[in-house]
């Protein structure tokens, strides 16, 4: 199995950028489809982006489309989430997750098999 570990969170002003990383111990990330989710206080965990399948296809939530970019570097066994034009409503704990059906887009958190511990992103107005 794979164990994702997130890093790169922090405090940034609105309009700024952050890049989150998700490194893996255990099996290589190329064997999994990878996703980013986020959870704000008092809210449910919500889908942000996923990279999946041959050719590293991507899919985004409407709320981040055009601002966030998910990518993977199989040589480094790492998945990234580049976040630009950040807004205060992007404030949340961001989680990296993996599931085994690499060819399928999954946006429901319950369908992911492995999760990291999360990294806090705070965007000030």
DSSP file (Angstrom, degrees, kcal/mol; ACC not computed):
  #  RESIDUE AA STRUCTURE BP1 BP2  ACC     N-H-->O    O-->H-N    N-H-->O    O-->H-N    TCO  KAPPA ALPHA  PHI   PSI    X-CA   Y-CA   Z-CA
    1    1 A X              0   0    0      0, 0.0    26,-1.2     0, 0.0     2,-0.3   0.000 360.0 360.0 360.0 168.1    0.0    0.0    0.0
    2    2 A X  E     -A   26   0A   0     24,-0.2     2,-0.5    96,-0.0    24,-0.2  -0.865 360.0-155.8-114.0 145.3    1.0    3.7   -0.3
    3    3 A X  E     -A   25   0A   0     22,-2.3    22,-1.8    -2,-0.3     2,-0.2  -0.930  15.0-150.9-120.5 105.6    1.2    6.3    2.4
    4    4 A X  E     -A   24   0A   0     -2,-0.5     2,-0.4    20,-0.2   113,-0.3  -0.480   8.8-166.7 -75.1 146.3    0.8    9.9    1.2
    5    5 A X  E     -A   23   0A   0     18,-2.5    18,-2.4   111,-0.2     2,-0.2  -0.963   8.8-152.4-135.0 116.7    2.6   12.7    3.0
    6    6 A X  E     +A   22   0A   0     -2,-0.4     2,-0.3    16,-0.2    16,-0.2  -0.526  20.5 161.8 -88.8 154.1    1.6   16.3    2.3
    7    7 A X  E     +A   21   0A   0     14,-1.9    14,-2.7    -2,-0.2   112,-0.1  -0.965  39.8  69.4-156.4 166.7    3.8   19.4    2.7
    8    8 A X        +     0   0    0     -2,-0.3    11,-0.3     1,-0.3    14,-0.0   0.397  59.6 135.7 104.5  -2.5    3.9   23.0    1.5
    9    9 A X        +     0   0    0     12,-0.1     2,-0.3     9,-0.1    -1,-0.3  -0.179  21.1 121.5 -70.9 171.7    1.0   24.5    3.3
   10   10 A X  E     -d  121   0B   0    110,-0.8   112,-2.8   109,-0.1     2,-0.5  -0.989  59.2 -50.7 165.8-165.3    1.2   27.9    5.0
   11   11 A X  E     +d  122   0B   0     -2,-0.3     2,-0.3   110,-0.2   112,-0.2  -0.881  52.6 165.1-105.9 130.5   -0.2   31.4    5.3
   12   12 A X  E     -d  123   0B   0    110,-2.6   112,-2.4    -2,-0.5     2,-0.1  -0.983  34.7-111.4-143.1 152.0   -0.5   33.5    2.1
   13   13 A X  E >   -d  124   0B   0     -2,-0.3     3,-2.3   110,-0.2    73,-0.2  -0.477  50.9 -82.0 -80.1 155.1   -2.3   36.7    1.2
   14   14 A X  T 3  S+     0   0    0    110,-2.4    73,-0.2     1,-0.3    -1,-0.1  -0.289 120.1  29.6 -55.3 138.0   -5.2   36.7   -1.2
   15   15 A X  T 3  S+     0   0    0     71,-3.2    70,-0.6     1,-0.3    -1,-0.3   0.261 100.1 114.3  91.2 -11.1   -4.0   36.6   -4.8
   16   16 A X    <   -     0   0    0     -3,-2.3    70,-2.2    70,-0.2     2,-0.3  -0.080  58.4-121.6 -83.9-173.7   -0.8   34.8   -3.8
   17   17 A X        +     0   0    0     67,-0.2     2,-0.3    68,-0.2    67,-0.2  -0.928  21.0 179.5-133.0 152.9    0.4   31.3   -4.7
   18   18 A X  E     - B   0  83A   0     65,-2.1    65,-3.3    -2,-0.3     2,-0.5  -0.979  16.6-146.4-144.0 152.0    1.4   28.1   -2.9
   19   19 A X  E     - B   0  82A   0     -2,-0.3     2,-0.3   -11,-0.3    63,-0.2  -0.976  13.9-158.9-122.2 119.9    2.6   24.7   -4.1
   20   20 A X  E     - B   0  81A   0     61,-2.6    61,-2.3    -2,-0.5     2,-0.4  -0.710   6.3-155.9 -92.1 145.6    1.6   21.6   -2.2
   21   21 A X  E     -AB   7  80A   0    -14,-2.7   -14,-1.9    -2,-0.3     2,-0.4  -0.922   9.0-163.9-120.8 148.9    3.5   18.4   -2.5
   22   22 A X  E     -AB   6  79A   0     57,-2.4    57,-2.3    -2,-0.4     2,-0.2  -0.906  13.9-176.2-132.6 103.4    2.4   14.9   -1.8
   23   23 A X  E     -AB   5  78A   0    -18,-2.4   -18,-2.5    -2,-0.4     2,-0.4  -0.622  13.0-142.2 -96.5 159.8    5.2   12.4   -1.5
   24   24 A X  E     -A    4   0A   0     53,-1.1     2,-0.3    -2,-0.2   -20,-0.2  -0.962  12.6-163.2-129.7 139.6    4.7    8.7   -1.0
   25   25 A X  E    S+A    3   0A   0    -22,-1.8   -22,-2.3    -2,-0.4     2,-0.5  -0.830  70.7  24.3-107.4 158.3    6.3    5.9    1.0
   26   26 A X  E    S+A    2   0A   0     -2,-0.3   -24,-0.2   -24,-0.2     3,-0.1  -0.789 114.9  18.6  91.8-133.6    5.6    2.3    0.0
   27   27 A X  S    S-     0   0    0    -26,-1.2   -24,-0.2    -2,-0.5     2,-0.1  -0.220  92.9 -87.8 -73.2 163.8    4.5    1.7   -3.5
   28   28 A X    >   -     0   0    0      1,-0.1     3,-1.6   -26,-0.1    -1,-0.1  -0.447  27.7-129.7 -73.9 144.2    5.1    4.1   -6.4
   29   29 A X  G >  S+     0   0    0      1,-0.3     3,-2.3     2,-0.2    -1,-0.1   0.739 101.0  76.5 -64.9 -23.1    2.4    6.7   -7.0
   30   30 A X  G 3  S+     0   0    0      1,-0.3    -1,-0.3    44,-0.2    23,-0.1   0.690  86.4  63.4 -63.7 -15.8    2.2    5.8  -10.7
   31   31 A X  G <  S+     0   0    0     -3,-1.6     2,-0.3     2,-0.0    -1,-0.3   0.466 105.4  53.8 -83.0  -1.2    0.3    2.7   -9.6
   32   32 A X  S <  S-     0   0    0     -3,-2.3     2,-0.4    69,-0.1    68,-0.2  -0.905  79.6-119.6-132.3 154.5   -2.5    4.9   -8.3
   33   33 A X  E     -E   99   0B   0     66,-2.6    66,-2.3    -2,-0.3     2,-0.4  -0.805  40.1-148.2 -84.7 140.4   -4.8    7.7   -9.3
   34   34 A X  E     -EF  98  51B   0     17,-2.3    17,-2.6    -2,-0.4     2,-0.3  -0.875  17.0-177.1-118.4 144.9   -4.2   10.7   -7.0
   35   35 A X  E     -EF  97  50B   0     62,-2.7    62,-2.6    -2,-0.4     2,-0.4  -0.956  19.1-142.0-137.4 156.9   -6.5   13.3   -5.7
   36   36 A X  E     +EF  96  49B   0     13,-3.0    12,-2.5    -2,-0.3    13,-1.6  -0.970  23.9 175.5-115.0 135.6   -6.4   16.5   -3.6
   37   37 A X  E     -EF  95  47B   0     58,-2.7    58,-2.8    -2,-0.4     2,-0.3  -0.845  11.3-155.1-127.3 165.8   -9.3   17.3   -1.2
   38   38 A X  E     -EF  94  46B   0      8,-2.3     8,-3.3    -2,-0.3     2,-0.4  -0.991   4.8-162.3-143.9 154.4   -9.8   20.1    1.3
   39   39 A X  E     -E   93   0B   0     54,-2.2    54,-2.3    -2,-0.3     2,-0.2  -0.949   5.7-162.9-141.1 117.4  -11.8   20.6    4.4
   40   40 A X    >   -     0   0    0      4,-0.4     3,-2.2    -2,-0.4    52,-0.1  -0.597  46.3 -75.3 -91.1 158.1  -12.7   23.9    6.0
   41   41 A X  T 3  S+     0   0    0      1,-0.3    -1,-0.1    -2,-0.2     3,-0.1  -0.290 118.7   6.9 -56.2 130.3  -13.8   24.2    9.6
   42   42 A X  T 3  S+     0   0    0      1,-0.3     2,-0.3    -3,-0.1    -1,-0.3   0.503 113.0 101.2  77.6   4.1  -17.4   23.0   10.0
   43   43 A X  S <  S-     0   0    0     -3,-2.2    -1,-0.3     1,-0.0     2,-0.1  -0.803  75.1-102.8-119.9 161.6  -17.6   21.8    6.4
   44   44 A X        -     0   0    0     -2,-0.3    -4,-0.4     1,-0.1     2,-0.2  -0.393  47.7 -90.6 -75.6 158.1  -17.5   18.5    4.7
   45   45 A X        -     0   0    0     -6,-0.2     2,-0.4    -2,-0.1    64,-0.2  -0.519  51.3-160.1 -67.7 132.4  -14.4   17.3    2.9
   46   46 A X  E     -F   38   0B   0     -8,-3.3    -8,-2.3    -2,-0.2     2,-0.1  -0.907  18.2-108.0-124.8 148.5  -14.6   18.4   -0.8
   47   47 A X  E     +F   37   0B   0     -2,-0.4   -10,-0.2    60,-0.3     3,-0.1  -0.422  33.9 169.6 -69.9 141.0  -12.9   17.4   -3.9
   48   48 A X  E     -     0   0B   0    -12,-2.5    13,-2.6     1,-0.4     2,-0.3   0.709  57.4 -28.2-115.3 -55.8  -10.3   19.7   -5.5
   49   49 A X  E     -FG  36  60B   0    -13,-1.6   -13,-3.0    11,-0.2    -1,-0.4  -0.990  47.5-157.3-162.9 157.0   -8.5   17.9   -8.3
   50   50 A X  E     -FG  35  59B   0      9,-2.3     9,-1.8    -2,-0.3     2,-0.4  -0.997   6.3-157.4-142.5 148.6   -7.3   14.5   -9.5
   51   51 A X  E     +FG  34  58B   0    -17,-2.6   -17,-2.3    -2,-0.3     2,-0.3  -0.996  33.7 152.9-122.3 131.4   -4.7   13.1  -11.8
   52   52 A X  E   > + G   0  57B   0      5,-2.7     5,-2.0    -2,-0.4    51,-0.2  -0.963  25.4  18.5-153.9 161.0   -5.3    9.7  -13.3
   53   53 A X  T > 5S-     0   0    0     49,-1.9     3,-1.7    -2,-0.3     4,-0.1   0.220  93.1 -30.1  70.8 174.3   -4.8    7.3  -16.1
   54   54 A X  T 3 5S+     0   0    0      1,-0.3     3,-0.3     2,-0.1    -2,-0.1  -0.415 131.8  25.5 -63.8 137.8   -2.2    7.0  -18.8
   55   55 A X  T 3 5S-     0   0    0      1,-0.2    -1,-0.3    -2,-0.1    -2,-0.1   0.516 119.4 -93.8  83.5   3.3   -1.0   10.4  -19.9
   56   56 A X  T < 5 -     0   0    0     -3,-1.7    -3,-0.2     1,-0.1    -1,-0.2   0.954  53.9-162.7  52.0  59.5   -1.8   11.9  -16.5
   57   57 A X  E   < -G   52   0B   0     -5,-2.0    -5,-2.7    -3,-0.3     2,-0.3  -0.364   5.6-148.6 -67.3 154.7   -5.2   13.2  -17.3
   58   58 A X  E     -G   51   0B   0     -7,-0.2     2,-0.3    -2,-0.0    -7,-0.2  -0.895  17.3-173.2-129.7 156.4   -6.6   15.8  -14.9
   59   59 A X  E     -G   50   0B   0     -9,-1.8    -9,-2.3    -2,-0.3     2,-0.3  -0.983  11.9-164.1-149.4 139.2  -10.0   16.8  -13.6
   60   60 A X  E     -G   49   0B   0     -2,-0.3   -11,-0.2   -11,-0.2     2,-0.2  -0.886  25.7-109.5-128.2 152.3  -10.9   19.8  -11.4
   61   61 A X    >>  -     0   0    0    -13,-2.6     3,-1.6    -2,-0.3     4,-1.2  -0.526  37.3-118.6 -68.3 147.3  -13.6   21.1   -9.2
   62   62 A X  T 34 S+     0   0    0      1,-0.3     3,-0.2     2,-0.2    -1,-0.1   0.834 110.8  64.8 -58.6 -32.3  -15.3   24.1  -10.8
   63   63 A X  T 34 S+     0   0    0      1,-0.2    -1,-0.3     3,-0.0   -15,-0.1   0.695 114.5  28.8 -67.8 -18.6  -14.3   26.3   -7.8
   64   64 A X  T X> S+     0   0    0     -3,-1.6     3,-2.4   -16,-0.2     4,-2.3   0.468  85.2 127.6-119.2  -5.6  -10.6   25.9   -8.6
   65   65 A X  T 3< S+     0   0    0     -4,-1.2     4,-0.1     1,-0.3   -16,-0.0  -0.291  80.9  16.1 -59.3 132.5  -10.5   25.4  -12.4
   66   66 A X  T 34 S+     0   0    0      2,-0.5    -1,-0.3     1,-0.1     3,-0.1   0.248 125.8  59.0  88.2 -13.2   -8.2   27.8  -14.0
   67   67 A X  T <4 S+     0   0    0     -3,-2.4    17,-1.9     1,-0.2     2,-0.3   0.706  98.9  51.8-113.5 -36.2   -6.4   28.6  -10.8
   68   68 A X  E  <  -C   83   0A   0     -4,-2.3    -2,-0.5    15,-0.2     2,-0.4  -0.781  60.3-164.9-107.5 148.8   -5.1   25.3   -9.5
   69   69 A X  E     -C   82   0A   0     13,-2.4    13,-3.0    -2,-0.3     2,-0.4  -0.986   4.0-159.1-134.3 124.6   -3.0   22.8  -11.4
   70   70 A X  E     +C   81   0A   0     -2,-0.4     2,-0.3    11,-0.2    11,-0.2  -0.824  22.4 161.2 -99.2 140.9   -2.4   19.2  -10.4
   71   71 A X  E     -C   80   0A   0      9,-1.8     9,-3.1    -2,-0.4     2,-0.4  -0.966  24.5-142.2-151.2 164.9    0.6   17.3  -11.7
   72   72 A X  E     -C   79   0A   0     -2,-0.3     2,-0.5     7,-0.2     7,-0.2  -0.989   5.1-161.3-135.1 145.5    2.7   14.3  -10.9
   73   73 A X  E >>> -C   78   0A   0      5,-3.2     5,-1.9    -2,-0.4     3,-0.7  -0.899   7.8-173.9-122.9  97.8    6.4   13.5  -11.2
   74   74 A X  T 345S+     0   0    0     -2,-0.5     3,-0.4     1,-0.3   -44,-0.2   0.813  82.7  61.2 -66.1 -29.1    6.8    9.7  -11.2
   75   75 A X  T 345S+     0   0    0      1,-0.2    -1,-0.3    -3,-0.1    -2,-0.0   0.853 114.5  35.3 -64.4 -32.8   10.6   10.0  -11.0
   76   76 A X  T <45S-     0   0    0     -3,-0.7    -1,-0.2     2,-0.2    -2,-0.2   0.416 106.1-128.9 -97.9  -0.4   10.2   11.8   -7.7
   77   77 A X  T  <5 +     0   0    0     -4,-0.6   -53,-1.1    -3,-0.4     2,-0.4   0.914  67.4 127.0  53.2  45.8    7.2    9.8   -6.6
   78   78 A X  E   < -BC  23  73A   0     -5,-1.9    -5,-3.2   -55,-0.2     2,-0.4  -0.982  49.7-155.0-139.0 143.0    5.4   13.0   -5.9
   79   79 A X  E     -BC  22  72A   0    -57,-2.3   -57,-2.4    -2,-0.4     2,-0.3  -0.930  19.1-157.3-114.9 143.6    2.2   14.7   -6.8
   80   80 A X  E     -BC  21  71A   0     -9,-3.1    -9,-1.8    -2,-0.4     2,-0.4  -0.855  16.0-159.6-121.5 154.2    1.9   18.5   -6.7
   81   81 A X  E     -BC  20  70A   0    -61,-2.3   -61,-2.6    -2,-0.3     2,-0.6  -0.897  12.8-162.0-130.8 104.9   -0.9   21.0   -6.4
   82   82 A X  E     -BC  19  69A   0    -13,-3.0   -13,-2.4    -2,-0.4     2,-0.6  -0.771   9.8-165.6 -86.1 122.1    0.0   24.5   -7.7
   83   83 A X  E     +BC  18  68A   0    -65,-3.3   -65,-2.1    -2,-0.6     2,-0.3  -0.939  11.2 173.6-117.3 115.6   -2.4   27.0   -6.4
   84   84 A X        +     0   0    0    -17,-1.9   -67,-0.2    -2,-0.6   -68,-0.2  -0.745  59.4  23.7-115.4 164.4   -2.5   30.5   -7.9
   85   85 A X  S    S-     0   0    0    -70,-0.6    -1,-0.2    -2,-0.3   -68,-0.2   0.908  84.7-160.4  49.0  49.8   -4.8   33.5   -7.4
   86   86 A X        -     0   0    0    -70,-2.2   -71,-3.2    -3,-0.2     2,-0.3  -0.278   7.9-158.7 -67.1 146.2   -5.7   32.2   -3.9
   87   87 A X    >   -     0   0    0    -73,-0.2     3,-2.3   -72,-0.1     4,-0.2  -0.843  31.6-110.5-120.4 156.2   -8.8   33.4   -2.2
   88   88 A X  G >  S+     0   0    0     -2,-0.3     3,-1.8     1,-0.3    35,-0.4   0.845 117.3  63.6 -55.2 -32.8   -9.8   33.5    1.5
   89   89 A X  G 3  S+     0   0    0      1,-0.3    -1,-0.3   -49,-0.0   -49,-0.0   0.574  88.6  69.6 -71.5  -6.6  -12.4   30.8    0.7
   90   90 A X  G <  S+     0   0    0     -3,-2.3    -1,-0.3    33,-0.0     2,-0.2   0.526  70.9 120.9 -82.3  -6.0   -9.6   28.4   -0.3
   91   91 A X    <   +     0   0    0     -3,-1.8     2,-0.3    -4,-0.2    31,-0.2  -0.410  40.5 105.6 -61.7 125.1   -8.6   28.3    3.4
   92   92 A X  E    S- H   0 121B   0     29,-2.0    29,-2.7    -2,-0.2     2,-0.5  -0.968  76.6 -78.8-178.3 170.6   -8.7   24.7    4.5
   93   93 A X  E     -EH  39 120B   0    -54,-2.3   -54,-2.2    -2,-0.3     2,-0.5  -0.857  49.3-145.5 -86.3 128.0   -6.7   21.6    5.5
   94   94 A X  E     -EH  38 119B   0     25,-3.0    25,-1.9    -2,-0.5     2,-0.4  -0.839  14.5-164.5-102.8 131.9   -5.6   20.1    2.2
   95   95 A X  E     -E   37   0B   0    -58,-2.8   -58,-2.7    -2,-0.5     2,-0.4  -0.907  12.0-146.6-118.8 142.1   -5.4   16.3    1.9
   96   96 A X  E     +E   36   0B   0     -2,-0.4    20,-2.3   -60,-0.2     2,-0.3  -0.870  25.9 178.5-101.9 139.8   -3.7   14.1   -0.6
   97   97 A X  E     -EI  35 115B   0    -62,-2.6   -62,-2.7    -2,-0.4     2,-0.3  -0.954  14.4-154.8-142.8 159.4   -5.4   10.7   -1.4
   98   98 A X  E     -EI  34 114B   0     16,-2.2    16,-2.0    -2,-0.3    15,-1.9  -0.975   6.5-175.3-135.6 147.4   -4.9    7.7   -3.6
   99   99 A X  E     -E   33   0B   0    -66,-2.3   -66,-2.6    -2,-0.3    13,-0.1  -0.971  28.3-127.6-139.8 161.2   -7.1    5.0   -5.1
  100  100 A X  S    S+     0   0    0     -2,-0.3     2,-1.8   -68,-0.2     3,-0.1   0.692  86.1  86.1 -84.5 -20.5   -6.2    1.9   -7.1
  101  101 A X    >   -     0   0    0      1,-0.2     3,-1.9   -68,-0.1    -1,-0.1  -0.565  57.1-179.9 -85.2  83.5   -8.5    2.3  -10.2
  102  102 A X  T 3  S+     0   0    0     -2,-1.8   -49,-1.9     1,-0.3    -1,-0.2   0.690  71.1  56.3 -63.0 -22.5   -6.1    4.5  -12.1
  103  103 A X  T 3  S+     0   0    0    -51,-0.2     2,-0.4    -3,-0.1    -1,-0.3   0.383  93.9  83.3 -91.9   6.1   -8.3    4.9  -15.2
  104  104 A X  S <  S-     0   0    0     -3,-1.9     2,-0.5   -51,-0.0   -51,-0.1  -0.890  71.4-131.8-118.7 138.2  -11.3    6.4  -13.4
  105  105 A X        -     0   0    0     -2,-0.4     2,-0.4   -53,-0.1    -2,-0.1  -0.754  29.2-176.5 -81.2 126.5  -12.2    9.9  -12.2
  106  106 A X        +     0   0    0     -2,-0.5    -7,-0.0     1,-0.1    -2,-0.0  -0.993  20.5 168.3-126.8 129.0  -13.4    9.8   -8.6
  107  107 A X        +     0   0    0     -2,-0.4     2,-0.5   -60,-0.1   -60,-0.3   0.460  53.6  94.7-115.1  -6.8  -14.6   12.9   -6.8
  108  108 A X    >   -     0   0    0      1,-0.1     3,-1.6   -62,-0.1     4,-0.2  -0.769  66.4-146.0 -90.7 128.1  -16.1   11.2   -3.7
  109  109 A X  G >  S+     0   0    0     -2,-0.5     3,-1.8     1,-0.3    -1,-0.1   0.842  96.0  65.1 -59.9 -34.4  -13.7   11.1   -0.7
  110  110 A X  G 3  S+     0   0    0      1,-0.3    -1,-0.3    -3,-0.0    -2,-0.0   0.667  94.3  61.2 -65.7 -15.3  -15.2    7.7    0.4
  111  111 A X  G <  S+     0   0    0     -3,-1.6     2,-0.3   -12,-0.0    -1,-0.3   0.443  84.2  94.0 -92.5  -0.2  -13.9    6.1   -2.8
  112  112 A X    <   -     0   0    0     -3,-1.8   -13,-0.2    -4,-0.2     3,-0.1  -0.746  58.5-160.4 -94.7 143.0  -10.3    6.8   -2.1
  113  113 A X        +     0   0    0    -15,-1.9     2,-0.4    -2,-0.3   -14,-0.2   0.808  68.8  38.1 -93.9 -33.2   -8.2    4.2   -0.3
  114  114 A X  E     -I   98   0B   0    -16,-2.0   -16,-2.2  -111,-0.0     2,-0.3  -0.961  63.1-172.3-130.9 140.4   -5.3    6.0    1.2
  115  115 A X  E     -I   97   0B   0     -2,-0.4   -18,-0.2   -18,-0.2     2,-0.1  -0.956  15.8-137.4-133.8 146.3   -5.0    9.4    2.8
  116  116 A X        -     0   0    0    -20,-2.3  -111,-0.2    -2,-0.3     3,-0.1  -0.313  35.4-105.3 -85.8-178.5   -2.3   11.7    4.1
  117  117 A X        -     0   0    0   -113,-0.3  -112,-0.1     1,-0.2   -22,-0.1   0.637  61.3-117.9 -86.1 -15.9   -2.6   13.7    7.4
  118  118 A X        -     0   0    0    -22,-0.1     2,-0.4   -25,-0.0   -23,-0.2   0.005  14.4-122.6  99.2 155.5   -3.2   17.0    5.7
  119  119 A X  E     - H   0  94B   0    -25,-1.9   -25,-3.0  -112,-0.1     2,-0.3  -0.998  26.3-118.9-138.9 135.8   -1.5   20.4    5.5
  120  120 A X  E     - H   0  93B   0     -2,-0.4  -110,-0.8   -27,-0.2     2,-0.5  -0.553  24.0-171.8 -80.7 132.1   -3.1   23.7    6.5
  121  121 A X  E     -dH  10  92B   0    -29,-2.7   -29,-2.0    -2,-0.3     2,-0.5  -0.993   4.7-175.8-120.1 124.2   -3.5   26.4    3.9
  122  122 A X  E     -d   11   0B   0   -112,-2.8  -110,-2.6    -2,-0.5     2,-0.6  -0.984   6.3-167.3-124.5 124.7   -4.6   29.8    5.2
  123  123 A X  E     -d   12   0B   0     -2,-0.5     2,-0.3   -35,-0.4  -110,-0.2  -0.948  11.4-152.5-113.6 117.6   -5.4   32.7    2.8
  124  124 A X  E      d   13   0B   0   -112,-2.4  -110,-2.4    -2,-0.6   -36,-0.1  -0.625 360.0 360.0 -91.5 148.5   -5.8   36.1    4.4
  125  125 A X              0   0    0     -2,-0.3    -1,-0.1  -112,-0.2  -112,-0.1   0.476 360.0 360.0 -75.2 360.0   -7.9   38.9    2.9
